[in-house]
């Protein structure tokens, strides 16, 4: 309703409300509500993306008056909570955070993954498959080939070894021929019709014969100095033919032997393979595990030591000192070809060795508990080695014989002294009701009373006996 002369009509339908005492229909209003916004959440550190949940923004009312609109109402916004996240590479999802993958499994593809999907990449290499002896040949030696490699992942949760590297077949390096055949490169053709026979082995077509041929022996090779083992190649022993060879006729048959050449070697420890010799590792890299290794696999062993980390200042301490601790150590190898620093020594945190405490705290070993011995209306002035920190009364308070801090009367009188030697303290304000009132130098001082008769000063008030409190 609103006042119109000496009547109070109802506010109009479109502005149906008014406050009591409204003097015009201009102050009739329609109440409205404003609602704040839901603000997007932020992507947590280390995360690639985040989805937001919902929140409830604040609301407030404002009035649309017939005469004017008052929109001073400002509703509050709210920030949506993080509902879910996806991780960056090398991180994983833990609730709505994205911690870094652990040191032992430092990599990840990111996305919606758990810690178990963090991995370390490893490499598998295929095998060199033996070559096949060509048709018509008695034996063959193989060269080398380069097998394929592929990467696989060792996840924290499981190992994925689905990587299958490709093998390769070694090429034929050399052959020996069967009887009645000869060596041509890495093949063994049949001897020609006119000279149909041969003793086989490492022979050419000229060694095919009609009559017989005598051939010397292949003598075993020796393991070179410094090598752990050696394999021998082949050599061609001398032959003599008292038959009719395709190449010539020789009746002075005295065949010669041959010593096989060293084909390959493996090295002793602290040596390496160089062709078919095994030199000592160089002075700067004196060690090796031996085997089929090159000079680049010679190494010097080194040691890494962790750090002594500073201790933390104990709570409520003024000064402190740290002791010492023993950090961990581990060995790594500095190869001539590359350095393997996979060794990670452990750090250690130094223990607190001594401490001094702040005022109001006492020393208990290397910690500083709070003192609790001061009375009310006082403050600590120092520290101690036990719960006996020194203290003084606050300004306006004095120490009583009972070791408390009280506000004594300051008008020139602080106690009533009885002939018995008892002293009744007088305070600035009454501490009991009733109390003894003493007027001194225009100031009233108060002595405390307790119910019942005592050995000192006794008073009777309203039929009850009280005694003065010392």
Protein Blocks (a to p, Z undefined) as FASTA:
>chain_A
ZZehjaccdddfklmbccehiabfklgccddddddddddddddehiabdcdddddddddd
ddddfkbccfkbccdddddddfbdcddehiacehjaccdddfklmbceehjddfklgccd
dddddddddddddehiabdcddddddddddddddfkbccfkbccdddddddfbdcddehi
acehjaccdddfklmbceehjddfklpcfbdcdddddddddddehiabdcdddddddddd
fbdcfkbccfkbccdddddddfbdcddehiacehjaccdddfklmbceehjddfklgccd
dddddddddddddehiabdcddddddddddddddfkbccfkbccdddddddfbdcddehi
acehjaccddfkbcehiacfbdcfbdcbccdddehiacdfkopacdddfehpabdcdfko
pacdddfbdfbdcdddddeehiacdddddedddfkdcddeehiacdddZZ
